[in-house]
Amino acid sequence: MQARAGFADVSGTRLHYDLAGAGRPLVLIHGFSLDSRLWDDQFAAFAQRHLVLRYDLRGFGRSAPPGGEPYAHADDLRALLEHLGVGPVVLLGLSLGGGIAIDFALEHPDLTGSLIPVDAMLGGYRMSVAWDASVRPIWRRGRAGDLEGARAGWLDHPLFAPIRERPAAARFTRMVADYSGWHWLNRDPERLADPPAIQRLDRIGAPALVVVGERDLPDFRAIADLLAQRIPGARLAVLPGVGHLPNLEGPERFNDTIAPFLDGL
């Protein structure tokens, strides 16, 4: 497989990307504190039948950090697709990346062929009191300039208990160690969608497969159920024995779940 890597100066920033394969375009969008290496077990596998694009979100991996101007991840992705001449696309996003994929499907339906949110965040969803209490100390350390304290608290968060039991824990830890911590240390000028996605899910017209790990935290299980209920025609796949990072925790099962949906489009 020949992969093409590069940087795109788009949307007022610089985004790092990898592109490989041929066929229906598939975009892989990583989660918070991670980068495009999250998809190492999917990139080559899916590139056998698809044109696969993975990239580092603004502020993560090798992409540039946010500046002072407001921005939206969905607009960054649209600019990247236009730069590469790619689209419409299948959107496969995990956690933060899942929320971005949902926003993109709503903001840019012309470029959205289908949607696969995995253990996704959801704009406008009110996270539980328990979740807020668990992450507040992490962000407090970051705002105080204690980057290593924030990183340690994040790595030890219950969200990642399942991955800590797996061999892929080393890969996960390496990505978090490489994360600059920009969002912990700074106020992010990200422009959130208005109205939020939770109020517009019934407007998504693309075929959707909602994926969630059986062992993920209750908030993310609830979001998955909500997505499956409100996105017209959406299917729900609950992956047994895995948590918030199912593509790392059980890559073969994950790929075997995604592939039939892709092949049936």
Secondary structure as a PSIPRED ss2 file (coil, helix, strand):
# PSIPRED VFORMAT (PSIPRED V4.0)

   1 M C   1.000  0.000  0.000
   2 Q C   1.000  0.000  0.000
   3 A E   0.000  0.000  1.000
   4 R E   0.000  0.000  1.000
   5 A E   0.000  0.000  1.000
   6 G E   0.000  0.000  1.000
   7 F E   0.000  0.000  1.000
   8 A E   0.000  0.000  1.000
   9 D E   0.000  0.000  1.000
  10 V E   0.000  0.000  1.000
  11 S C   1.000  0.000  0.000
  12 G C   1.000  0.000  0.000
  13 T E   0.000  0.000  1.000
  14 R E   0.000  0.000  1.000
  15 L E   0.000  0.000  1.000
  16 H E   0.000  0.000  1.000
  17 Y E   0.000  0.000  1.000
  18 D E   0.000  0.000  1.000
  19 L E   0.000  0.000  1.000
  20 A E   0.000  0.000  1.000
  21 G C   1.000  0.000  0.000
  22 A C   1.000  0.000  0.000
  23 G C   1.000  0.000  0.000
  24 R E   0.000  0.000  1.000
  25 P E   0.000  0.000  1.000
  26 L E   0.000  0.000  1.000
  27 V E   0.000  0.000  1.000
  28 L E   0.000  0.000  1.000
  29 I E   0.000  0.000  1.000
  30 H C   1.000  0.000  0.000
  31 G C   1.000  0.000  0.000
  32 F C   1.000  0.000  0.000
  33 S C   1.000  0.000  0.000
  34 L C   1.000  0.000  0.000
  35 D C   1.000  0.000  0.000
  36 S H   0.000  1.000  0.000
  37 R H   0.000  1.000  0.000
  38 L H   0.000  1.000  0.000
  39 W H   0.000  1.000  0.000
  40 D H   0.000  1.000  0.000
  41 D H   0.000  1.000  0.000
  42 Q H   0.000  1.000  0.000
  43 F H   0.000  1.000  0.000
  44 A H   0.000  1.000  0.000
  45 A H   0.000  1.000  0.000
  46 F H   0.000  1.000  0.000
  47 A H   0.000  1.000  0.000
  48 Q C   1.000  0.000  0.000
  49 R C   1.000  0.000  0.000
  50 H E   0.000  0.000  1.000
  51 L E   0.000  0.000  1.000
  52 V E   0.000  0.000  1.000
  53 L E   0.000  0.000  1.000
  54 R E   0.000  0.000  1.000
  55 Y E   0.000  0.000  1.000
  56 D C   1.000  0.000  0.000
  57 L C   1.000  0.000  0.000
  58 R C   1.000  0.000  0.000
  59 G C   1.000  0.000  0.000
  60 F C   1.000  0.000  0.000
  61 G C   1.000  0.000  0.000
  62 R C   1.000  0.000  0.000
  63 S C   1.000  0.000  0.000
  64 A C   1.000  0.000  0.000
  65 P C   1.000  0.000  0.000
  66 P C   1.000  0.000  0.000
  67 G C   1.000  0.000  0.000
  68 G C   1.000  0.000  0.000
  69 E C   1.000  0.000  0.000
  70 P C   1.000  0.000  0.000
  71 Y E   0.000  0.000  1.000
  72 A C   1.000  0.000  0.000
  73 H H   0.000  1.000  0.000
  74 A H   0.000  1.000  0.000
  75 D H   0.000  1.000  0.000
  76 D H   0.000  1.000  0.000
  77 L H   0.000  1.000  0.000
  78 R H   0.000  1.000  0.000
  79 A H   0.000  1.000  0.000
  80 L H   0.000  1.000  0.000
  81 L H   0.000  1.000  0.000
  82 E H   0.000  1.000  0.000
  83 H H   0.000  1.000  0.000
  84 L H   0.000  1.000  0.000
  85 G C   1.000  0.000  0.000
  86 V C   1.000  0.000  0.000
  87 G C   1.000  0.000  0.000
  88 P C   1.000  0.000  0.000
  89 V E   0.000  0.000  1.000
  90 V E   0.000  0.000  1.000
  91 L E   0.000  0.000  1.000
  92 L E   0.000  0.000  1.000
  93 G E   0.000  0.000  1.000
  94 L E   0.000  0.000  1.000
  95 S C   1.000  0.000  0.000
  96 L H   0.000  1.000  0.000
  97 G H   0.000  1.000  0.000
  98 G H   0.000  1.000  0.000
  99 G H   0.000  1.000  0.000
 100 I H   0.000  1.000  0.000
 101 A H   0.000  1.000  0.000
 102 I H   0.000  1.000  0.000
 103 D H   0.000  1.000  0.000
 104 F H   0.000  1.000  0.000
 105 A H   0.000  1.000  0.000
 106 L H   0.000  1.000  0.000
 107 E H   0.000  1.000  0.000
 108 H C   1.000  0.000  0.000
 109 P H   0.000  1.000  0.000
 110 D H   0.000  1.000  0.000
 111 L H   0.000  1.000  0.000
 112 T E   0.000  0.000  1.000
 113 G E   0.000  0.000  1.000
 114 S E   0.000  0.000  1.000
 115 L E   0.000  0.000  1.000
 116 I E   0.000  0.000  1.000
 117 P E   0.000  0.000  1.000
 118 V E   0.000  0.000  1.000
 119 D C   1.000  0.000  0.000
 120 A C   1.000  0.000  0.000
 121 M C   1.000  0.000  0.000
 122 L C   1.000  0.000  0.000
 123 G C   1.000  0.000  0.000
 124 G C   1.000  0.000  0.000
 125 Y C   1.000  0.000  0.000
 126 R C   1.000  0.000  0.000
 127 M C   1.000  0.000  0.000
 128 S C   1.000  0.000  0.000
 129 V H   0.000  1.000  0.000
 130 A H   0.000  1.000  0.000
 131 W H   0.000  1.000  0.000
 132 D H   0.000  1.000  0.000
 133 A H   0.000  1.000  0.000
 134 S H   0.000  1.000  0.000
 135 V H   0.000  1.000  0.000
 136 R H   0.000  1.000  0.000
 137 P H   0.000  1.000  0.000
 138 I H   0.000  1.000  0.000
 139 W H   0.000  1.000  0.000
 140 R H   0.000  1.000  0.000
 141 R H   0.000  1.000  0.000
 142 G H   0.000  1.000  0.000
 143 R H   0.000  1.000  0.000
 144 A C   1.000  0.000  0.000
 145 G C   1.000  0.000  0.000
 146 D C   1.000  0.000  0.000
 147 L H   0.000  1.000  0.000
 148 E H   0.000  1.000  0.000
 149 G H   0.000  1.000  0.000
 150 A H   0.000  1.000  0.000
 151 R H   0.000  1.000  0.000
 152 A H   0.000  1.000  0.000
 153 G H   0.000  1.000  0.000
 154 W H   0.000  1.000  0.000
 155 L H   0.000  1.000  0.000
 156 D C   1.000  0.000  0.000
 157 H C   1.000  0.000  0.000
 158 P H   0.000  1.000  0.000
 159 L H   0.000  1.000  0.000
 160 F H   0.000  1.000  0.000
 161 A H   0.000  1.000  0.000
 162 P H   0.000  1.000  0.000
 163 I H   0.000  1.000  0.000
 164 R H   0.000  1.000  0.000
 165 E C   1.000  0.000  0.000
 166 R C   1.000  0.000  0.000
 167 P C   1.000  0.000  0.000
 168 A C   1.000  0.000  0.000
 169 A H   0.000  1.000  0.000
 170 A H   0.000  1.000  0.000
 171 R H   0.000  1.000  0.000
 172 F H   0.000  1.000  0.000
 173 T H   0.000  1.000  0.000
 174 R H   0.000  1.000  0.000
 175 M H   0.000  1.000  0.000
 176 V H   0.000  1.000  0.000
 177 A H   0.000  1.000  0.000
 178 D H   0.000  1.000  0.000
 179 Y C   1.000  0.000  0.000
 180 S C   1.000  0.000  0.000
 181 G C   1.000  0.000  0.000
 182 W H   0.000  1.000  0.000
 183 H H   0.000  1.000  0.000
 184 W H   0.000  1.000  0.000
 185 L H   0.000  1.000  0.000
 186 N C   1.000  0.000  0.000
 187 R C   1.000  0.000  0.000
 188 D C   1.000  0.000  0.000
 189 P C   1.000  0.000  0.000
 190 E E   0.000  0.000  1.000
 191 R C   1.000  0.000  0.000
 192 L C   1.000  0.000  0.000
 193 A C   1.000  0.000  0.000
 194 D C   1.000  0.000  0.000
 195 P C   1.000  0.000  0.000
 196 P C   1.000  0.000  0.000
 197 A H   0.000  1.000  0.000
 198 I H   0.000  1.000  0.000
 199 Q H   0.000  1.000  0.000
 200 R C   1.000  0.000  0.000
 201 L H   0.000  1.000  0.000
 202 D H   0.000  1.000  0.000
 203 R H   0.000  1.000  0.000
 204 I C   1.000  0.000  0.000
 205 G C   1.000  0.000  0.000
 206 A C   1.000  0.000  0.000
 207 P C   1.000  0.000  0.000
 208 A E   0.000  0.000  1.000
 209 L E   0.000  0.000  1.000
 210 V E   0.000  0.000  1.000
 211 V E   0.000  0.000  1.000
 212 V E   0.000  0.000  1.000
 213 G E   0.000  0.000  1.000
 214 E C   1.000  0.000  0.000
 215 R C   1.000  0.000  0.000
 216 D C   1.000  0.000  0.000
 217 L C   1.000  0.000  0.000
 218 P H   0.000  1.000  0.000
 219 D H   0.000  1.000  0.000
 220 F H   0.000  1.000  0.000
 221 R H   0.000  1.000  0.000
 222 A H   0.000  1.000  0.000
 223 I H   0.000  1.000  0.000
 224 A H   0.000  1.000  0.000
 225 D H   0.000  1.000  0.000
 226 L H   0.000  1.000  0.000
 227 L H   0.000  1.000  0.000
 228 A H   0.000  1.000  0.000
 229 Q H   0.000  1.000  0.000
 230 R H   0.000  1.000  0.000
 231 I C   1.000  0.000  0.000
 232 P C   1.000  0.000  0.000
 233 G C   1.000  0.000  0.000
 234 A C   1.000  0.000  0.000
 235 R E   0.000  0.000  1.000
 236 L E   0.000  0.000  1.000
 237 A E   0.000  0.000  1.000
 238 V E   0.000  0.000  1.000
 239 L E   0.000  0.000  1.000
 240 P C   1.000  0.000  0.000
 241 G C   1.000  0.000  0.000
 242 V C   1.000  0.000  0.000
 243 G C   1.000  0.000  0.000
 244 H C   1.000  0.000  0.000
 245 L C   1.000  0.000  0.000
 246 P H   0.000  1.000  0.000
 247 N H   0.000  1.000  0.000
 248 L H   0.000  1.000  0.000
 249 E H   0.000  1.000  0.000
 250 G C   1.000  0.000  0.000
 251 P H   0.000  1.000  0.000
 252 E H   0.000  1.000  0.000
 253 R H   0.000  1.000  0.000
 254 F H   0.000  1.000  0.000
 255 N H   0.000  1.000  0.000
 256 D H   0.000  1.000  0.000
 257 T H   0.000  1.000  0.000
 258 I H   0.000  1.000  0.000
 259 A H   0.000  1.000  0.000
 260 P H   0.000  1.000  0.000
 261 F H   0.000  1.000  0.000
 262 L H   0.000  1.000  0.000
 263 D H   0.000  1.000  0.000
 264 G C   1.000  0.000  0.000
 265 L C   1.000  0.000  0.000
